[in-house]
């Protein structure tokens, strides 16, 4: 009887731990997806998508300058009369979730093609997110351009 009771207690504890780990991974995935979606909006200049994944008081620290969402949108001008595309590749190094806040550190590489000529720009970035309802939104984004390595 004691062995059966102990086995049930251990089974419940293991099940609870596995469920908590799964929920933690799920939240980290949602946080990473929010960052990815913001950059999808930036790449396509979809301002509604960008705003959907940012808080109303969003700040971007961009190479020594402080921008809000309006500044970011105004900086997203595309060359007129030229073909343009941007594809971002985010490589998440660390994602931490604590309650209703989260932070991420990641590398961002954007392949930018103008009139068939592609160049890649790389950044080291971090973001601080807050949960609003069921959604994760970016409150602060910090971006540093990485200089190309000498060859």
Backbone bond lengths (Angstrom), bond angles and torsions (degrees), N, CA, C in turn:
res aa  C-N    CA-C-N  psi(-1)  N-CA   C-N-CA  omega(-1)  CA-C   N-CA-C  phi
1 X - - - 1.451 - - 1.527 111.27 -
2 X 1.338 116.16 -45.55 1.455 120.20 179.58 1.524 110.81 -63.50
3 X 1.343 116.66 -38.07 1.451 120.80 179.83 1.528 110.42 -66.32
4 X 1.308 117.81 -39.79 1.468 121.82 178.83 1.520 110.61 -64.85
5 X 1.326 116.07 -43.75 1.455 120.47 179.24 1.529 110.57 -63.37
6 X 1.321 117.06 -44.60 1.461 122.06 178.87 1.530 110.45 -62.38
7 X 1.317 117.65 -41.09 1.462 121.78 178.84 1.532 110.66 -62.77
8 X 1.327 117.75 -40.66 1.466 121.89 178.98 1.524 109.90 -66.20
9 X 1.315 117.62 -43.64 1.468 121.40 179.11 1.530 110.20 -61.53
10 X 1.316 117.25 -45.63 1.470 121.09 178.93 1.523 110.01 -62.71
11 X 1.309 118.08 -43.26 1.468 121.82 179.06 1.530 110.94 -60.62
12 X 1.317 117.89 -42.03 1.470 121.70 178.71 1.521 110.07 -65.20
13 X 1.333 117.46 -42.08 1.459 120.48 -179.49 1.529 110.95 -64.95
14 X 1.317 117.32 -44.50 1.464 120.94 179.21 1.519 110.21 -63.40
15 X 1.316 116.95 -43.25 1.468 121.37 179.06 1.523 111.03 -61.12
16 X 1.324 117.52 -43.53 1.464 122.08 179.08 1.522 111.02 -63.69
17 X 1.324 117.41 -42.95 1.473 121.17 179.09 1.528 110.70 -63.66
18 X 1.329 116.91 -44.15 1.467 120.25 179.91 1.525 111.44 -64.00
19 X 1.328 116.92 -39.17 1.462 120.99 178.67 1.526 110.30 -65.30
20 X 1.321 117.76 -41.93 1.466 121.80 179.26 1.524 110.74 -64.74
21 X 1.334 117.61 -41.44 1.462 120.79 177.71 1.522 110.61 -63.11
22 X 1.319 116.50 -42.14 1.465 120.99 179.82 1.520 110.93 -63.93
23 X 1.330 117.43 -42.13 1.458 120.80 178.07 1.517 111.04 -65.40
24 X 1.330 117.16 -37.78 1.466 121.13 177.98 1.522 110.78 -63.24
25 X 1.331 117.41 -44.08 1.469 120.89 177.63 1.520 110.50 -64.04
26 X 1.323 116.75 -38.90 1.459 120.98 179.60 1.524 111.16 -63.24
27 X 1.326 117.78 -42.30 1.467 121.00 179.24 1.523 110.74 -66.76
28 X 1.332 117.34 -40.34 1.464 120.08 177.51 1.527 110.70 -61.79
29 X 1.319 116.10 -39.53 1.469 120.31 177.71 1.521 110.45 -63.06
30 X 1.333 117.11 -42.75 1.472 121.06 178.90 1.529 111.22 -63.69
31 X 1.328 117.08 -39.39 1.467 121.25 177.88 1.525 109.50 -62.90
32 X 1.332 116.96 -48.82 1.465 121.00 179.53 1.526 111.42 -61.39
33 X 1.326 116.82 -38.08 1.465 120.55 178.76 1.522 111.42 -65.21
34 X 1.331 117.84 -36.74 1.465 120.57 178.54 1.528 110.22 -62.67
35 X 1.328 116.89 -42.77 1.464 120.43 178.56 1.525 109.58 -64.94
36 X 1.325 117.07 -45.15 1.461 121.82 179.59 1.528 110.93 -59.53
37 X 1.321 117.08 -43.15 1.472 121.12 -179.16 1.528 111.29 -65.05
38 X 1.342 117.36 -38.49 1.460 119.33 176.93 1.529 109.31 -58.53
39 X 1.326 116.44 -44.48 1.466 119.59 -179.61 1.525 112.73 -71.30
40 X 1.323 117.75 -27.72 1.469 119.69 171.41 1.528 109.35 -62.14
41 X 1.328 116.15 -41.08 1.465 120.72 177.43 1.519 112.05 -65.60
42 X 1.323 116.84 -40.14 1.463 120.53 178.05 1.525 110.24 -63.76
43 X 1.329 117.31 -44.21 1.469 121.71 -177.21 1.519 112.39 -61.91
44 X 1.330 116.00 -33.83 1.466 120.32 -177.10 1.525 112.70 -105.32
45 X 1.332 116.50 3.80 1.465 123.69 -175.40 1.536 109.82 51.23
46 X 1.322 114.45 47.43 1.461 122.02 176.15 1.527 106.54 -96.61
47 X 1.325 115.56 90.81 1.464 120.19 -172.85 1.531 112.15 -64.69
48 X 1.314 117.91 -31.46 1.473 119.63 178.67 1.519 110.41 -67.55
49 X 1.335 116.98 -40.90 1.463 120.53 177.28 1.523 110.08 -64.50
50 X 1.321 117.26 -42.32 1.450 120.85 178.51 1.530 110.42 -59.15
51 X 1.309 116.75 -47.75 1.470 120.90 -178.40 1.525 111.98 -66.60
52 X 1.332 116.48 -29.67 1.468 120.65 -179.82 1.527 111.55 -63.50
53 X 1.325 117.12 -29.78 1.463 120.79 -176.16 1.524 113.22 -107.68
54 X 1.321 117.39 16.48 1.461 122.03 177.53 1.523 109.28 -129.82
55 X 1.326 115.49 152.05 1.464 119.38 175.62 1.528 109.10 -74.49
56 X 1.310 116.02 165.68 1.470 120.67 178.35 1.531 111.55 -64.44
57 X 1.332 116.75 -26.48 1.467 120.45 -179.48 1.537 111.48 -107.48
58 X 1.324 116.12 32.52 1.470 123.87 179.15 1.525 111.75 -53.04
59 X 1.344 116.53 137.75 1.460 122.30 173.26 1.518 109.35 -129.15
60 X 1.321 114.74 142.33 1.459 122.41 174.94 1.518 107.97 -122.50
61 X 1.327 116.13 124.21 1.457 121.50 174.46 1.522 105.71 -98.33
62 X 1.328 115.76 104.93 1.464 123.09 -171.23 1.518 109.44 -116.86
63 X 1.333 115.80 99.32 1.467 121.15 177.01 1.527 113.56 48.92
64 X 1.313 116.23 50.17 1.454 120.69 175.74 1.517 115.08 90.53
65 X 1.322 118.27 -4.78 1.467 121.53 178.92 1.527 109.30 -110.59
66 X 1.329 116.03 150.14 1.460 121.85 177.68 1.518 108.14 -106.40
67 X 1.335 115.77 119.45 1.464 121.93 -179.81 1.520 109.58 -117.64
68 X 1.332 115.93 150.54 1.454 120.80 167.30 1.536 107.14 -106.11
69 X 1.312 117.67 -173.93 1.464 120.03 -177.56 1.524 111.54 -62.82
70 X 1.332 117.66 -39.70 1.470 119.96 178.96 1.527 110.98 -62.04
71 X 1.322 117.40 -41.51 1.463 120.68 177.79 1.520 110.51 -61.63
72 X 1.331 116.26 -46.49 1.462 120.61 179.95 1.527 110.75 -58.98
73 X 1.308 117.03 -47.00 1.475 120.87 179.82 1.522 110.30 -60.94
74 X 1.326 117.59 -43.23 1.471 120.88 -179.80 1.531 112.35 -65.45
75 X 1.336 117.39 -27.64 1.472 121.04 179.81 1.531 111.97 -79.05
76 X 1.307 117.33 -14.02 1.465 121.40 -175.93 1.526 112.69 -86.84
77 X 1.285 116.69 53.79 1.457 120.17 176.31 1.520 108.95 -83.82
78 X 1.297 116.35 141.44 1.462 122.50 178.64 1.515 108.48 -111.09
79 X 1.331 116.67 146.32 1.465 119.16 -179.49 1.534 111.12 -62.07
80 X 1.334 116.28 126.98 1.470 120.57 -178.28 1.521 109.88 -76.85
81 X 1.325 115.24 140.53 1.453 121.08 177.23 1.518 113.87 74.29
82 X 1.319 117.00 11.67 1.463 120.36 -179.83 1.526 108.62 -128.01
83 X 1.327 115.63 149.36 1.460 118.11 176.34 1.529 108.60 -76.34
84 X 1.321 115.61 140.61 1.452 120.59 -175.46 1.522 109.36 -145.28
85 X 1.335 116.20 137.18 1.464 120.56 169.95 1.519 108.91 -147.25
86 X 1.316 114.83 153.23 1.460 121.30 178.32 1.515 108.34 -139.53
87 X 1.320 115.68 129.43 1.463 121.31 176.35 1.518 107.38 -125.34
88 X 1.336 115.80 121.05 1.461 121.20 179.57 1.529 109.96 -95.85
89 X 1.314 115.58 140.76 1.463 122.32 175.80 1.520 106.91 -121.32
90 X 1.330 115.87 111.42 1.461 120.54 -178.53 1.522 109.27 -102.20
91 X 1.320 116.07 128.78 1.453 122.69 178.13 1.532 107.09 -116.96
92 X 1.335 115.81 100.94 1.460 121.07 -175.94 1.528 110.31 -77.02
93 X 1.336 115.28 122.90 1.464 121.27 179.37 1.523 111.36 -91.62
94 X 1.316 115.71 -37.86 1.468 120.50 -175.13 1.517 108.75 -152.56
95 X 1.318 115.72 135.34 1.459 122.24 174.86 1.520 107.13 -136.03
96 X 1.328 116.31 123.60 1.461 121.67 179.98 1.524 109.14 -124.07
97 X 1.325 115.45 132.05 1.463 121.78 178.21 1.518 107.88 -121.59
98 X 1.338 115.77 127.54 1.456 121.98 175.82 1.516 107.75 -133.74
99 X 1.309 116.23 105.57 1.462 120.32 -179.32 1.513 111.13 61.00
100 X 1.330 116.58 -120.67 1.470 121.05 -176.51 1.526 112.82 -100.82
101 X 1.343 116.39 17.19 1.464 120.18 175.72 1.530 109.47 -128.22
102 X 1.327 114.24 156.71 1.463 119.57 178.49 1.520 108.96 -152.80
103 X 1.324 115.74 156.06 1.458 120.45 172.26 1.515 108.45 -138.41
104 X 1.319 114.47 150.87 1.459 120.61 179.27 1.526 109.40 -135.54
105 X 1.321 115.23 150.94 1.463 122.50 172.07 1.521 105.83 -126.32
106 X 1.334 116.36 135.15 1.463 119.03 -174.84 1.523 110.23 -158.72
107 X 1.311 114.10 159.95 1.460 121.78 170.96 1.519 106.98 -97.88
108 X 1.321 115.74 140.50 1.464 121.95 178.91 1.524 107.16 -124.69
109 X 1.309 116.47 125.46 1.466 121.26 174.64 1.527 107.07 -123.31
110 X 1.323 116.15 123.67 1.466 121.05 179.46 1.525 109.15 -109.05
111 X 1.327 115.34 122.05 1.463 120.99 171.84 1.527 106.51 -89.86
112 X 1.321 116.47 112.30 1.463 122.39 -177.24 1.522 108.08 -110.47
113 X 1.336 114.70 123.44 1.461 120.46 -178.74 1.518 108.96 -117.05
114 X 1.331 115.30 122.70 1.467 121.98 176.53 1.522 106.67 -123.46
115 X 1.332 115.10 120.76 1.468 121.13 -179.70 1.526 112.17 50.11
116 X 1.320 116.27 42.67 1.460 120.96 175.25 1.517 115.48 84.60
117 X 1.313 119.01 -7.40 1.467 121.82 179.69 1.530 108.74 -101.88
118 X 1.345 115.56 124.10 1.455 120.94 -175.59 1.523 111.53 -106.23
119 X 1.316 114.71 137.12 1.457 121.95 172.60 1.526 107.14 -131.22
120 X 1.312 116.31 152.51 1.460 120.77 179.52 1.523 109.18 -117.52
121 X 1.323 114.91 132.18 1.462 121.87 175.90 1.527 106.52 -116.73
122 X 1.334 116.21 137.42 1.461 120.74 -178.06 1.526 110.77 -120.26
123 X 1.323 114.66 143.19 1.457 121.85 178.18 1.520 109.36 -132.12
124 X 1.310 115.83 152.63 1.458 123.41 165.75 1.522 104.77 -104.98
125 X 1.324 116.61 125.45 1.465 118.97 -172.02 1.526 111.51 -136.49
126 X 1.324 113.40 159.13 1.454 121.11 171.98 1.520 107.67 -141.88
127 X 1.318 114.78 154.76 1.463 119.94 -179.94 1.524 109.57 -141.04
128 X 1.311 115.13 146.05 1.456 122.99 174.23 1.521 106.66 -114.05
129 X 1.314 116.59 127.43 1.464 121.18 -176.76 1.517 110.66 -122.09
130 X 1.328 115.43 154.81 1.459 122.25 174.04 1.521 108.43 -127.25
131 X 1.315 114.51 148.38 1.466 119.01 177.31 1.522 107.84 -87.26
132 X 1.319 114.99 127.51 1.471 121.04 174.53 1.521 106.09 -120.26
133 X 1.333 115.39 105.51 1.466 119.81 -172.33 1.518 108.14 68.09
134 X 1.325 116.59 -123.72 1.468 121.17 177.98 1.522 112.03 -96.10
135 X 1.339 117.13 -4.03 1.459 121.75 -173.49 1.518 112.09 -100.47
136 X 1.342 115.30 147.23 1.458 121.75 172.23 1.515 108.15 -98.43
137 X 1.346 116.00 132.63 1.463 121.22 -179.26 1.517 109.79 -129.87
138 X 1.320 114.72 144.33 1.460 120.34 -178.07 1.526 109.04 -82.04
139 X 1.314 115.48 124.72 1.466 122.10 177.36 1.529 110.23 -96.66
140 X 1.344 116.21 -39.05 1.456 120.94 -176.15 1.521 108.64 -141.70
141 X 1.311 115.19 133.39 1.462 122.17 177.03 1.518 107.30 -127.10
142 X 1.323 116.48 130.91 1.462 121.12 178.75 1.519 108.01 -119.78
143 X 1.334 116.37 128.11 1.454 121.19 -172.41 1.524 110.51 -132.37
144 X 1.325 115.56 129.96 1.452 121.75 176.57 1.529 108.87 -127.05
145 X 1.325 117.10 121.86 1.457 120.28 177.96 1.516 109.00 -68.61
146 X 1.316 115.44 134.85 1.457 120.69 176.74 1.524 108.53 -94.89
147 X 1.296 115.74 129.84 1.460 120.00 -179.94 1.531 108.51 -74.96
148 X 1.336 116.55 142.97 1.475 119.11 177.59 1.522 109.77 -58.93
149 X 1.324 115.39 143.32 1.456 119.59 178.36 1.531 109.63 -72.93
150 X 1.315 115.29 140.38 1.460 120.25 178.51 1.527 109.25 -66.54
151 X 1.312 115.24 140.46 1.464 118.77 -177.95 1.487 111.78 -107.84
